[in-house]
């Protein structure tokens, strides 16, 4: 109908930020949830790339403080202090 003002509702998620995170995801899961041509395939939870479901499960079992990325951020913060 011309002039019809109805809008289509669309559900979207931000997987590139912690607040939009749904836990550890594989690269395929991140691609499915992302919008646009440019997709950052790093996990929103730990910053690593998980290619398989087993990778994601192993990452979910690890403590964030045991990752190399966490140690790097901690060292940088301590140097600034």
mmCIF file of the N, C-alpha and C atoms, coordinates in Angstrom:
data_MODEL
# 
_entry.id   MODEL 
# 
loop_
_atom_site.group_PDB 
_atom_site.id 
_atom_site.type_symbol 
_atom_site.label_atom_id 
_atom_site.label_alt_id 
_atom_site.label_comp_id 
_atom_site.label_asym_id 
_atom_site.label_entity_id 
_atom_site.label_seq_id 
_atom_site.pdbx_PDB_ins_code 
_atom_site.Cartn_x 
_atom_site.Cartn_y 
_atom_site.Cartn_z 
_atom_site.occupancy 
_atom_site.B_iso_or_equiv 
_atom_site.pdbx_formal_charge 
_atom_site.auth_seq_id 
_atom_site.auth_comp_id 
_atom_site.auth_asym_id 
_atom_site.auth_atom_id 
_atom_site.pdbx_PDB_model_num 
ATOM 1   N N  . UNK A 1 1  ? 0.826  -1.185  0.000  1.00 0.00 ? 1  UNK A N  1 
ATOM 2   C CA . UNK A 1 1  ? 0.000  0.000   0.000  1.00 0.00 ? 1  UNK A CA 1 
ATOM 3   C C  . UNK A 1 1  ? 0.870  1.249   0.000  1.00 0.00 ? 1  UNK A C  1 
ATOM 4   N N  . UNK A 1 2  ? 0.665  2.132   -0.942 1.00 0.00 ? 2  UNK A N  1 
ATOM 5   C CA . UNK A 1 2  ? 1.417  3.389   -0.914 1.00 0.00 ? 2  UNK A CA 1 
ATOM 6   C C  . UNK A 1 2  ? 0.996  4.238   0.284  1.00 0.00 ? 2  UNK A C  1 
ATOM 7   N N  . UNK A 1 3  ? 1.970  4.874   0.892  1.00 0.00 ? 3  UNK A N  1 
ATOM 8   C CA . UNK A 1 3  ? 1.685  5.721   2.044  1.00 0.00 ? 3  UNK A CA 1 
ATOM 9   C C  . UNK A 1 3  ? 1.545  4.964   3.348  1.00 0.00 ? 3  UNK A C  1 
ATOM 10  N N  . UNK A 1 4  ? 1.734  3.649   3.317  1.00 0.00 ? 4  UNK A N  1 
ATOM 11  C CA . UNK A 1 4  ? 1.650  2.845   4.539  1.00 0.00 ? 4  UNK A CA 1 
ATOM 12  C C  . UNK A 1 4  ? 2.852  3.162   5.426  1.00 0.00 ? 4  UNK A C  1 
ATOM 13  N N  . UNK A 1 5  ? 2.616  3.502   6.676  1.00 0.00 ? 5  UNK A N  1 
ATOM 14  C CA . UNK A 1 5  ? 3.679  3.945   7.585  1.00 0.00 ? 5  UNK A CA 1 
ATOM 15  C C  . UNK A 1 5  ? 4.206  2.829   8.482  1.00 0.00 ? 5  UNK A C  1 
ATOM 16  N N  . UNK A 1 6  ? 3.832  1.571   8.242  1.00 0.00 ? 6  UNK A N  1 
ATOM 17  C CA . UNK A 1 6  ? 4.324  0.481   9.084  1.00 0.00 ? 6  UNK A CA 1 
ATOM 18  C C  . UNK A 1 6  ? 5.822  0.307   8.903  1.00 0.00 ? 6  UNK A C  1 
ATOM 19  N N  . UNK A 1 7  ? 6.496  -0.059  9.960  1.00 0.00 ? 7  UNK A N  1 
ATOM 20  C CA . UNK A 1 7  ? 7.935  -0.280  9.918  1.00 0.00 ? 7  UNK A CA 1 
ATOM 21  C C  . UNK A 1 7  ? 8.235  -1.740  10.199 1.00 0.00 ? 7  UNK A C  1 
ATOM 22  N N  . UNK A 1 8  ? 9.286  -2.202  9.591  1.00 0.00 ? 8  UNK A N  1 
ATOM 23  C CA . UNK A 1 8  ? 9.734  -3.560  9.840  1.00 0.00 ? 8  UNK A CA 1 
ATOM 24  C C  . UNK A 1 8  ? 10.645 -3.538  11.057 1.00 0.00 ? 8  UNK A C  1 
ATOM 25  N N  . UNK A 1 9  ? 10.402 -4.416  12.019 1.00 0.00 ? 9  UNK A N  1 
ATOM 26  C CA . UNK A 1 9  ? 11.251 -4.498  13.200 1.00 0.00 ? 9  UNK A CA 1 
ATOM 27  C C  . UNK A 1 9  ? 12.406 -5.439  12.914 1.00 0.00 ? 9  UNK A C  1 
ATOM 28  N N  . UNK A 1 10 ? 13.595 -5.004  13.301 1.00 0.00 ? 10 UNK A N  1 
ATOM 29  C CA . UNK A 1 10 ? 14.799 -5.785  13.079 1.00 0.00 ? 10 UNK A CA 1 
ATOM 30  C C  . UNK A 1 10 ? 15.525 -5.939  14.404 1.00 0.00 ? 10 UNK A C  1 
ATOM 31  N N  . UNK A 1 11 ? 15.984 -7.143  14.707 1.00 0.00 ? 11 UNK A N  1 
ATOM 32  C CA . UNK A 1 11 ? 16.747 -7.393  15.938 1.00 0.00 ? 11 UNK A CA 1 
ATOM 33  C C  . UNK A 1 11 ? 18.224 -7.394  15.588 1.00 0.00 ? 11 UNK A C  1 
ATOM 34  N N  . UNK A 1 12 ? 19.033 -6.679  16.341 1.00 0.00 ? 12 UNK A N  1 
ATOM 35  C CA . UNK A 1 12 ? 20.466 -6.608  16.086 1.00 0.00 ? 12 UNK A CA 1 
ATOM 36  C C  . UNK A 1 12 ? 21.236 -6.758  17.382 1.00 0.00 ? 12 UNK A C  1 
ATOM 37  N N  . UNK A 1 13 ? 22.452 -7.264  17.282 1.00 0.00 ? 13 UNK A N  1 
ATOM 38  C CA . UNK A 1 13 ? 23.338 -7.406  18.434 1.00 0.00 ? 13 UNK A CA 1 
ATOM 39  C C  . UNK A 1 13 ? 24.684 -6.805  18.091 1.00 0.00 ? 13 UNK A C  1 
ATOM 40  N N  . UNK A 1 14 ? 25.361 -6.268  19.080 1.00 0.00 ? 14 UNK A N  1 
ATOM 41  C CA . UNK A 1 14 ? 26.740 -5.816  18.907 1.00 0.00 ? 14 UNK A CA 1 
ATOM 42  C C  . UNK A 1 14 ? 27.622 -6.871  19.532 1.00 0.00 ? 14 UNK A C  1 
ATOM 43  N N  . UNK A 1 15 ? 28.392 -7.582  18.715 1.00 0.00 ? 15 UNK A N  1 
ATOM 44  C CA . UNK A 1 15 ? 29.268 -8.605  19.277 1.00 0.00 ? 15 UNK A CA 1 
ATOM 45  C C  . UNK A 1 15 ? 30.695 -8.097  19.433 1.00 0.00 ? 15 UNK A C  1 
ATOM 46  N N  . UNK A 1 16 ? 30.941 -6.863  19.018 1.00 0.00 ? 16 UNK A N  1 
ATOM 47  C CA . UNK A 1 16 ? 32.292 -6.336  19.126 1.00 0.00 ? 16 UNK A CA 1 
ATOM 48  C C  . UNK A 1 16 ? 32.510 -5.559  20.417 1.00 0.00 ? 16 UNK A C  1 
ATOM 49  N N  . UNK A 1 17 ? 31.535 -5.587  21.318 1.00 0.00 ? 17 UNK A N  1 
ATOM 50  C CA . UNK A 1 17 ? 31.686 -4.917  22.605 1.00 0.00 ? 17 UNK A CA 1 
ATOM 51  C C  . UNK A 1 17 ? 31.288 -5.865  23.723 1.00 0.00 ? 17 UNK A C  1 
ATOM 52  N N  . UNK A 1 18 ? 31.868 -5.680  24.878 1.00 0.00 ? 18 UNK A N  1 
ATOM 53  C CA . UNK A 1 18 ? 31.579 -6.545  26.022 1.00 0.00 ? 18 UNK A CA 1 
ATOM 54  C C  . UNK A 1 18 ? 30.098 -6.519  26.382 1.00 0.00 ? 18 UNK A C  1 
ATOM 55  N N  . UNK A 1 19 ? 29.476 -5.348  26.313 1.00 0.00 ? 19 UNK A N  1 
ATOM 56  C CA . UNK A 1 19 ? 28.070 -5.258  26.715 1.00 0.00 ? 19 UNK A CA 1 
ATOM 57  C C  . UNK A 1 19 ? 27.153 -6.024  25.767 1.00 0.00 ? 19 UNK A C  1 
ATOM 58  N N  . UNK A 1 20 ? 27.596 -6.268  24.530 1.00 0.00 ? 20 UNK A N  1 
ATOM 59  C CA . UNK A 1 20 ? 26.790 -7.029  23.593 1.00 0.00 ? 20 UNK A CA 1 
ATOM 60  C C  . UNK A 1 20 ? 27.195 -8.484  23.540 1.00 0.00 ? 20 UNK A C  1 
ATOM 61  N N  . UNK A 1 21 ? 28.109 -8.860  24.389 1.00 0.00 ? 21 UNK A N  1 
ATOM 62  C CA . UNK A 1 21 ? 28.655 -10.213 24.375 1.00 0.00 ? 21 UNK A CA 1 
ATOM 63  C C  . UNK A 1 21 ? 27.637 -11.239 24.823 1.00 0.00 ? 21 UNK A C  1 
ATOM 64  N N  . UNK A 1 22 ? 27.684 -12.377 24.188 1.00 0.00 ? 22 UNK A N  1 
ATOM 65  C CA . UNK A 1 22 ? 26.867 -13.502 24.619 1.00 0.00 ? 22 UNK A CA 1 
ATOM 66  C C  . UNK A 1 22 ? 27.769 -14.672 24.973 1.00 0.00 ? 22 UNK A C  1 
ATOM 67  N N  . UNK A 1 23 ? 28.936 -14.381 25.482 1.00 0.00 ? 23 UNK A N  1 
ATOM 68  C CA . UNK A 1 23 ? 29.884 -15.429 25.847 1.00 0.00 ? 23 UNK A CA 1 
ATOM 69  C C  . UNK A 1 23 ? 30.844 -15.712 24.715 1.00 0.00 ? 23 UNK A C  1 
ATOM 70  N N  . UNK A 1 24 ? 31.646 -16.745 24.888 1.00 0.00 ? 24 UNK A N  1 
ATOM 71  C CA . UNK A 1 24 ? 32.617 -17.111 23.865 1.00 0.00 ? 24 UNK A CA 1 
ATOM 72  C C  . UNK A 1 24 ? 31.906 -17.639 22.634 1.00 0.00 ? 24 UNK A C  1 
ATOM 73  N N  . UNK A 1 25 ? 32.323 -17.171 21.459 1.00 0.00 ? 25 UNK A N  1 
ATOM 74  C CA . UNK A 1 25 ? 31.699 -17.577 20.207 1.00 0.00 ? 25 UNK A CA 1 
ATOM 75  C C  . UNK A 1 25 ? 32.772 -17.998 19.207 1.00 0.00 ? 25 UNK A C  1 
ATOM 76  N N  . UNK A 1 26 ? 32.410 -18.903 18.314 1.00 0.00 ? 26 UNK A N  1 
ATOM 77  C CA . UNK A 1 26 ? 33.317 -19.280 17.239 1.00 0.00 ? 26 UNK A CA 1 
ATOM 78  C C  . UNK A 1 26 ? 33.274 -18.198 16.162 1.00 0.00 ? 26 UNK A C  1 
ATOM 79  N N  . UNK A 1 27 ? 34.231 -18.252 15.231 1.00 0.00 ? 27 UNK A N  1 
ATOM 80  C CA . UNK A 1 27 ? 34.264 -17.284 14.140 1.00 0.00 ? 27 UNK A CA 1 
ATOM 81  C C  . UNK A 1 27 ? 32.963 -17.331 13.339 1.00 0.00 ? 27 UNK A C  1 
ATOM 82  N N  . UNK A 1 28 ? 32.429 -18.519 13.104 1.00 0.00 ? 28 UNK A N  1 
ATOM 83  C CA . UNK A 1 28 ? 31.175 -18.644 12.361 1.00 0.00 ? 28 UNK A CA 1 
ATOM 84  C C  . UNK A 1 28 ? 30.007 -18.010 13.104 1.00 0.00 ? 28 UNK A C  1 
ATOM 85  N N  . UNK A 1 29 ? 29.959 -18.163 14.431 1.00 0.00 ? 29 UNK A N  1 
ATOM 86  C CA . UNK A 1 29 ? 28.884 -17.561 15.214 1.00 0.00 ? 29 UNK A CA 1 
ATOM 87  C C  . UNK A 1 29 ? 28.973 -16.038 15.165 1.00 0.00 ? 29 UNK A C  1 
ATOM 88  N N  . UNK A 1 30 ? 30.187 -15.504 15.230 1.00 0.00 ? 30 UNK A N  1 
ATOM 89  C CA . UNK A 1 30 ? 30.358 -14.052 15.161 1.00 0.00 ? 30 UNK A CA 1 
ATOM 90  C C  . UNK A 1 30 ? 29.907 -13.536 13.796 1.00 0.00 ? 30 UNK A C  1 
ATOM 91  N N  . UNK A 1 31 ? 30.271 -14.236 12.712 1.00 0.00 ? 31 UNK A N  1 
ATOM 92  C CA . UNK A 1 31 ? 29.839 -13.825 11.371 1.00 0.00 ? 31 UNK A CA 1 
ATOM 93  C C  . UNK A 1 31 ? 28.318 -13.825 11.248 1.00 0.00 ? 31 UNK A C  1 
ATOM 94  N N  . UNK A 1 32 ? 27.657 -14.847 11.784 1.00 0.00 ? 32 UNK A N  1 
ATOM 95  C CA . UNK A 1 32 ? 26.197 -14.932 11.693 1.00 0.00 ? 32 UNK A CA 1 
ATOM 96  C C  . UNK A 1 32 ? 25.516 -13.788 12.435 1.00 0.00 ? 32 UNK A C  1 
ATOM 97  N N  . UNK A 1 33 ? 26.103 -13.319 13.513 1.00 0.00 ? 33 UNK A N  1 
ATOM 98  C CA . UNK A 1 33 ? 25.480 -12.280 14.332 1.00 0.00 ? 33 UNK A CA 1 
ATOM 99  C C  . UNK A 1 33 ? 25.870 -10.866 13.903 1.00 0.00 ? 33 UNK A C  1 
ATOM 100 N N  . UNK A 1 34 ? 26.822 -10.738 12.994 1.00 0.00 ? 34 UNK A N  1 
ATOM 101 C CA . UNK A 1 34 ? 27.331 -9.428  12.613 1.00 0.00 ? 34 UNK A CA 1 
ATOM 102 C C  . UNK A 1 34 ? 26.596 -8.876  11.400 1.00 0.00 ? 34 UNK A C  1 
ATOM 103 N N  . UNK A 1 35 ? 26.597 -7.568  11.309 1.00 0.00 ? 35 UNK A N  1 
ATOM 104 C CA . UNK A 1 35 ? 25.973 -6.871  10.202 1.00 0.00 ? 35 UNK A CA 1 
ATOM 105 C C  . UNK A 1 35 ? 27.062 -6.087  9.483  1.00 0.00 ? 35 UNK A C  1 
ATOM 106 N N  . UNK A 1 36 ? 27.038 -6.124  8.163  1.00 0.00 ? 36 UNK A N  1 
ATOM 107 C CA . UNK A 1 36 ? 27.995 -5.353  7.385  1.00 0.00 ? 36 UNK A CA 1 
ATOM 108 C C  . UNK A 1 36 ? 29.080 -6.222  6.779  1.00 0.00 ? 36 UNK A C  1 
ATOM 109 N N  . UNK A 1 37 ? 29.858 -5.606  5.900  1.00 0.00 ? 37 UNK A N  1 
ATOM 110 C CA . UNK A 1 37 ? 30.884 -6.335  5.165  1.00 0.00 ? 37 UNK A CA 1 
ATOM 111 C C  . UNK A 1 37 ? 32.141 -6.571  5.996  1.00 0.00 ? 37 UNK A C  1 
ATOM 112 N N  . UNK A 1 38 ? 32.463 -5.644  6.869  1.00 0.00 ? 38 UNK A N  1 
ATOM 113 C CA . UNK A 1 38 ? 33.673 -5.760  7.678  1.00 0.00 ? 38 UNK A CA 1 
ATOM 114 C C  . UNK A 1 38 ? 33.306 -6.415  9.004  1.00 0.00 ? 38 UNK A C  1 
ATOM 115 N N  . UNK A 1 39 ? 33.890 -7.574  9.276  1.00 0.00 ? 39 UNK A N  1 
ATOM 116 C CA . UNK A 1 39 ? 33.577 -8.320  10.485 1.00 0.00 ? 39 UNK A CA 1 
ATOM 117 C C  . UNK A 1 39 ? 34.852 -8.573  11.271 1.00 0.00 ? 39 UNK A C  1 
ATOM 118 N N  . UNK A 1 40 ? 34.874 -8.157  12.530 1.00 0.00 ? 40 UNK A N  1 
ATOM 119 C CA . UNK A 1 40 ? 35.998 -8.425  13.414 1.00 0.00 ? 40 UNK A CA 1 
ATOM 120 C C  . UNK A 1 40 ? 35.744 -9.784  14.053 1.00 0.00 ? 40 UNK A C  1 
ATOM 121 N N  . UNK A 1 41 ? 36.577 -10.768 13.735 1.00 0.00 ? 41 UNK A N  1 
ATOM 122 C CA . UNK A 1 41 ? 36.338 -12.133 14.183 1.00 0.00 ? 41 UNK A CA 1 
ATOM 123 C C  . UNK A 1 41 ? 36.926 -12.450 15.551 1.00 0.00 ? 41 UNK A C  1 
ATOM 124 N N  . UNK A 1 42 ? 37.400 -11.451 16.268 1.00 0.00 ? 42 UNK A N  1 
ATOM 125 C CA . UNK A 1 42 ? 37.913 -11.732 17.604 1.00 0.00 ? 42 UNK A CA 1 
ATOM 126 C C  . UNK A 1 42 ? 36.753 -11.866 18.578 1.00 0.00 ? 42 UNK A C  1 
ATOM 127 N N  . UNK A 1 43 ? 36.887 -12.790 19.488 1.00 0.00 ? 43 UNK A N  1 
ATOM 128 C CA . UNK A 1 43 ? 35.862 -13.063 20.492 1.00 0.00 ? 43 UNK A CA 1 
ATOM 129 C C  . UNK A 1 43 ? 35.652 -11.811 21.350 1.00 0.00 ? 43 UNK A C  1 
ATOM 130 N N  . UNK A 1 44 ? 34.403 -11.402 21.578 1.00 0.00 ? 44 UNK A N  1 
ATOM 131 C CA . UNK A 1 44 ? 34.156 -10.221 22.400 1.00 0.00 ? 44 UNK A CA 1 
ATOM 132 C C  . UNK A 1 44 ? 34.522 -10.426 23.864 1.00 0.00 ? 44 UNK A C  1 
ATOM 133 N N  . UNK A 1 45 ? 34.634 -11.669 24.282 1.00 0.00 ? 45 UNK A N  1 
ATOM 134 C CA . UNK A 1 45 ? 34.915 -11.974 25.687 1.00 0.00 ? 45 UNK A CA 1 
ATOM 135 C C  . UNK A 1 45 ? 36.414 -11.920 25.988 1.00 0.00 ? 45 UNK A C  1 
ATOM 136 N N  . UNK A 1 46 ? 37.235 -12.535 25.132 1.00 0.00 ? 46 UNK A N  1 
ATOM 137 C CA . UNK A 1 46 ? 38.663 -12.636 25.457 1.00 0.00 ? 46 UNK A CA 1 
ATOM 138 C C  . UNK A 1 46 ? 39.587 -12.068 24.382 1.00 0.00 ? 46 UNK A C  1 
ATOM 139 N N  . UNK A 1 47 ? 39.055 -11.678 23.227 1.00 0.00 ? 47 UNK A N  1 
ATOM 140 C CA . UNK A 1 47 ? 39.884 -11.079 22.193 1.00 0.00 ? 47 UNK A CA 1 
ATOM 141 C C  . UNK A 1 47 ? 40.591 -12.074 21.287 1.00 0.00 ? 47 UNK A C  1 
ATOM 142 N N  . UNK A 1 48 ? 40.385 -13.368 21.492 1.00 0.00 ? 48 UNK A N  1 
ATOM 143 C CA . UNK A 1 48 ? 41.013 -14.375 20.648 1.00 0.00 ? 48 UNK A CA 1 
ATOM 144 C C  . UNK A 1 48 ? 40.066 -14.787 19.527 1.00 0.00 ? 48 UNK A C  1 
ATOM 145 N N  . UNK A 1 49 ? 40.583 -15.521 18.536 1.00 0.00 ? 49 UNK A N  1 
ATOM 146 C CA . UNK A 1 49 ? 39.761 -16.043 17.456 1.00 0.00 ? 49 UNK A CA 1 
ATOM 147 C C  . UNK A 1 49 ? 39.556 -17.532 17.692 1.00 0.00 ? 49 UNK A C  1 
ATOM 148 N N  . UNK A 1 50 ? 38.309 -17.952 17.809 1.00 0.00 ? 50 UNK A N  1 
ATOM 149 C CA . UNK A 1 50 ? 37.976 -19.356 18.033 1.00 0.00 ? 50 UNK A CA 1 
ATOM 150 C C  . UNK A 1 50 ? 37.403 -19.924 16.738 1.00 0.00 ? 50 UNK A C  1 
ATOM 151 N N  . UNK A 1 51 ? 38.100 -20.872 16.131 1.00 0.00 ? 51 UNK A N  1 
ATOM 152 C CA . UNK A 1 51 ? 37.648 -21.422 14.866 1.00 0.00 ? 51 UNK A CA 1 
ATOM 153 C C  . UNK A 1 51 ? 36.702 -22.591 15.037 1.00 0.00 ? 51 UNK A C  1 
ATOM 154 N N  . UNK A 1 52 ? 36.719 -23.236 16.176 1.00 0.00 ? 52 UNK A N  1 
ATOM 155 C CA . UNK A 1 52 ? 35.850 -24.393 16.390 1.00 0.00 ? 52 UNK A CA 1 
ATOM 156 C C  . UNK A 1 52 ? 35.063 -24.232 17.685 1.00 0.00 ? 52 UNK A C  1 
ATOM 157 N N  . UNK A 1 53 ? 34.032 -25.036 17.828 1.00 0.00 ? 53 UNK A N  1 
ATOM 158 C CA . UNK A 1 53 ? 33.241 -25.039 19.059 1.00 0.00 ? 53 UNK A CA 1 
ATOM 159 C C  . UNK A 1 53 ? 34.096 -25.484 20.242 1.00 0.00 ? 53 UNK A C  1 
ATOM 160 N N  . UNK A 1 54 ? 35.019 -26.412 19.992 1.00 0.00 ? 54 UNK A N  1 
ATOM 161 C CA . UNK A 1 54 ? 35.917 -26.877 21.062 1.00 0.00 ? 54 UNK A CA 1 
ATOM 162 C C  . UNK A 1 54 ? 36.808 -25.732 21.551 1.00 0.00 ? 54 UNK A C  1 
ATOM 163 N N  . UNK A 1 55 ? 37.287 -24.887 20.619 1.00 0.00 ? 55 UNK A N  1 
ATOM 164 C CA . UNK A 1 55 ? 38.087 -23.717 21.006 1.00 0.00 ? 55 UNK A CA 1 
ATOM 165 C C  . UNK A 1 55 ? 37.281 -22.805 21.928 1.00 0.00 ? 55 UNK A C  1 
ATOM 166 N N  . UNK A 1 56 ? 36.036 -22.568 21.565 1.00 0.00 ? 56 UNK A N  1 
ATOM 167 C CA . UNK A 1 56 ? 35.185 -21.681 22.356 1.00 0.00 ? 56 UNK A CA 1 
ATOM 168 C C  . UNK A 1 56 ? 34.905 -22.274 23.735 1.00 0.00 ? 56 UNK A C  1 
ATOM 169 N N  . UNK A 1 57 ? 34.658 -23.576 23.801 1.00 0.00 ? 57 UNK A N  1 
ATOM 170 C CA . UNK A 1 57 ? 34.406 -24.219 25.090 1.00 0.00 ? 57 UNK A CA 1 
ATOM 171 C C  . UNK A 1 57 ? 35.643 -24.163 25.983 1.00 0.00 ? 57 UNK A C  1 
ATOM 172 N N  . UNK A 1 58 ? 36.813 -24.389 25.399 1.00 0.00 ? 58 UNK A N  1 
ATOM 173 C CA . UNK A 1 58 ? 38.055 -24.332 26.175 1.00 0.00 ? 58 UNK A CA 1 
ATOM 174 C C  . UNK A 1 58 ? 38.283 -22.909 26.694 1.00 0.00 ? 58 UNK A C  1 
ATOM 175 N N  . UNK A 1 59 ? 38.008 -21.918 25.864 1.00 0.00 ? 59 UNK A N  1 
ATOM 176 C CA . UNK A 1 59 ? 38.185 -20.523 26.279 1.00 0.00 ? 59 UNK A CA 1 
ATOM 177 C C  . UNK A 1 59 ? 37.218 -20.160 27.396 1.00 0.00 ? 59 UNK A C  1 
ATOM 178 N N  . UNK A 1 60 ? 36.008 -20.681 27.345 1.00 0.00 ? 60 UNK A N  1 
ATOM 179 C CA . UNK A 1 60 ? 35.021 -20.388 28.383 1.00 0.00 ? 60 UNK A CA 1 
ATOM 180 C C  . UNK A 1 60 ? 35.432 -20.982 29.729 1.00 0.00 ? 60 UNK A C  1 
ATOM 181 N N  . UNK A 1 61 ? 36.190 -22.067 29.714 1.00 0.00 ? 61 UNK A N  1 
ATOM 182 C CA . UNK A 1 61 ? 36.637 -22.703 30.964 1.00 0.00 ? 61 UNK A CA 1 
ATOM 183 C C  . UNK A 1 61 ? 37.800 -21.950 31.608 1.00 0.00 ? 61 UNK A C  1 
ATOM 184 N N  . UNK A 1 62 ? 38.565 -21.235 30.808 1.00 0.00 ? 62 UNK A N  1 
ATOM 185 C CA . UNK A 1 62 ? 39.715 -20.511 31.343 1.00 0.00 ? 62 UNK A CA 1 
ATOM 186 C C  . UNK A 1 62 ? 39.282 -19.270 32.106 1.00 0.00 ? 62 UNK A C  1 
ATOM 187 N N  . UNK A 1 63 ? 40.058 -18.896 33.074 1.00 0.00 ? 63 UNK A N  1 
ATOM 188 C CA . UNK A 1 63 ? 39.829 -17.640 33.756 1.00 0.00 ? 63 UNK A CA 1 
ATOM 189 C C  . UNK A 1 63 ? 40.425 -16.532 32.888 1.00 0.00 ? 63 UNK A C  1 
ATOM 190 N N  . UNK A 1 64 ? 39.742 -15.412 32.827 1.00 0.00 ? 64 UNK A N  1 
ATOM 191 C CA . UNK A 1 64 ? 40.227 -14.286 32.025 1.00 0.00 ? 64 UNK A CA 1 
ATOM 192 C C  . UNK A 1 64 ? 41.606 -13.849 32.511 1.00 0.00 ? 64 UNK A C  1 
ATOM 193 N N  . UNK A 1 65 ? 41.855 -13.911 33.812 1.00 0.00 ? 65 UNK A N  1 
ATOM 194 C CA . UNK A 1 65 ? 43.136 -13.458 34.359 1.00 0.00 ? 65 UNK A CA 1 
ATOM 195 C C  . UNK A 1 65 ? 44.297 -14.367 33.978 1.00 0.00 ? 65 UNK A C  1 
ATOM 196 N N  . UNK A 1 66 ? 44.006 -15.516 33.380 1.00 0.00 ? 66 UNK A N  1 
ATOM 197 C CA . UNK A 1 66 ? 45.069 -16.417 32.950 1.00 0.00 ? 66 UNK A CA 1 
ATOM 198 C C  . UNK A 1 66 ? 45.471 -16.198 31.498 1.00 0.00 ? 66 UNK A C  1 
ATOM 199 N N  . UNK A 1 67 ? 44.833 -15.269 30.796 1.00 0.00 ? 67 UNK A N  1 
ATOM 200 C CA . UNK A 1 67 ? 45.131 -15.055 29.385 1.00 0.00 ? 67 UNK A CA 1 
ATOM 201 C C  . UNK A 1 67 ? 46.303 -14.089 29.213 1.00 0.00 ? 67 UNK A C  1 
ATOM 202 N N  . UNK A 1 68 ? 46.984 -14.230 28.088 1.00 0.00 ? 68 UNK A N  1 
ATOM 203 C CA . UNK A 1 68 ? 48.110 -13.343 27.768 1.00 0.00 ? 68 UNK A CA 1 
ATOM 204 C C  . UNK A 1 68 ? 47.630 -11.905 27.606 1.00 0.00 ? 68 UNK A C  1 
ATOM 205 N N  . UNK A 1 69 ? 46.454 -11.725 27.030 1.00 0.00 ? 69 UNK A N  1 
ATOM 206 C CA . UNK A 1 69 ? 45.902 -10.373 26.836 1.00 0.00 ? 69 UNK A CA 1 
ATOM 207 C C  . UNK A 1 69 ? 45.666 -9.678  28.174 1.00 0.00 ? 69 UNK A C  1 
ATOM 208 N N  . UNK A 1 70 ? 45.138 -10.393 29.152 1.00 0.00 ? 70 UNK A N  1 
ATOM 209 C CA . UNK A 1 70 ? 44.908 -9.827  30.476 1.00 0.00 ? 70 UNK A CA 1 
ATOM 210 C C  . UNK A 1 70 ? 46.236 -9.398  31.105 1.00 0.00 ? 70 UNK A C  1 
ATOM 211 N N  . UNK A 1 71 ? 47.235 -10.274 31.025 1.00 0.00 ? 71 UNK A N  1 
ATOM 212 C CA . UNK A 1 71 ? 48.548 -9.938  31.610 1.00 0.00 ? 71 UNK A CA 1 
ATOM 213 C C  . UNK A 1 71 ? 49.147 -8.707  30.944 1.00 0.00 ? 71 UNK A C  1 
ATOM 214 N N  . UNK A 1 72 ? 48.977 -8.592  29.616 1.00 0.00 ? 72 UNK A N  1 
ATOM 215 C CA . UNK A 1 72 ? 49.495 -7.433  28.896 1.00 0.00 ? 72 UNK A CA 1 
ATOM 216 C C  . UNK A 1 72 ? 48.813 -6.148  29.365 1.00 0.00 ? 72 UNK A C  1 
ATOM 217 N N  . UNK A 1 73 ? 47.496 -6.181  29.478 1.00 0.00 ? 73 UNK A N  1 
ATOM 218 C CA . UNK A 1 73 ? 46.746 -5.004  29.930 1.00 0.00 ? 73 UNK A CA 1 
ATOM 219 C C  . UNK A 1 73 ? 47.136 -4.641  31.356 1.00 0.00 ? 73 UNK A C  1 
ATOM 220 N N  . UNK A 1 74 ? 47.298 -5.641  32.210 1.00 0.00 ? 74 UNK A N  1 
ATOM 221 C CA . UNK A 1 74 ? 47.668 -5.401  33.604 1.00 0.00 ? 74 UNK A CA 1 
ATOM 222 C C  . UNK A 1 74 ? 49.052 -4.758  33.690 1.00 0.00 ? 74 UNK A C  1 
ATOM 223 N N  . UNK A 1 75 ? 50.003 -5.267  32.909 1.00 0.00 ? 75 UNK A N  1 
ATOM 224 C CA . UNK A 1 75 ? 51.361 -4.685  32.908 1.00 0.00 ? 75 UNK A CA 1 
ATOM 225 C C  . UNK A 1 75 ? 51.351 -3.243  32.443 1.00 0.00 ? 75 UNK A C  1 
ATOM 226 N N  . UNK A 1 76 ? 50.576 -2.957  31.388 1.00 0.00 ? 76 UNK A N  1 
ATOM 227 C CA . UNK A 1 76 ? 50.482 -1.586  30.879 1.00 0.00 ? 76 UNK A CA 1 
ATOM 228 C C  . UNK A 1 76 ? 49.883 -0.656  31.942 1.00 0.00 ? 76 UNK A C  1 
ATOM 229 N N  . UNK A 1 77 ? 48.860 -1.133  32.651 1.00 0.00 ? 77 UNK A N  1 
ATOM 230 C CA . UNK A 1 77 ? 48.232 -0.308  33.683 1.00 0.00 ? 77 UNK A CA 1 
ATOM 231 C C  . UNK A 1 77 ? 49.179 -0.055  34.846 1.00 0.00 ? 77 UNK A C  1 
ATOM 232 N N  . UNK A 1 78 ? 49.957 -1.069  35.207 1.00 0.00 ? 78 UNK A N  1 
ATOM 233 C CA . UNK A 1 78 ? 50.900 -0.899  36.304 1.00 0.00 ? 78 UNK A CA 1 
ATOM 234 C C  . UNK A 1 78 ? 52.040 0.042   35.935 1.00 0.00 ? 78 UNK A C  1 
ATOM 235 N N  . UNK A 1 79 ? 52.431 0.045   34.660 1.00 0.00 ? 79 UNK A N  1 
ATOM 236 C CA . UNK A 1 79 ? 53.498 0.961   34.214 1.00 0.00 ? 79 UNK A CA 1 
ATOM 237 C C  . UNK A 1 79 ? 53.022 2.407   34.272 1.00 0.00 ? 79 UNK A C  1 
ATOM 238 N N  . UNK A 1 80 ? 51.740 2.642   33.954 1.00 0.00 ? 80 UNK A N  1 
ATOM 239 C CA . UNK A 1 80 ? 51.185 3.983   33.974 1.00 0.00 ? 80 UNK A CA 1 
ATOM 240 C C  . UNK A 1 80 ? 50.984 4.519   35.381 1.00 0.00 ? 80 UNK A C  1 
ATOM 241 N N  . UNK A 1 81 ? 50.794 3.615   36.341 1.00 0.00 ? 81 UNK A N  1 
ATOM 242 C CA . UNK A 1 81 ? 50.506 4.036   37.715 1.00 0.00 ? 81 UNK A CA 1 
ATOM 243 C C  . UNK A 1 81 ? 51.728 4.535   38.437 1.00 0.00 ? 81 UNK A C  1 
# 
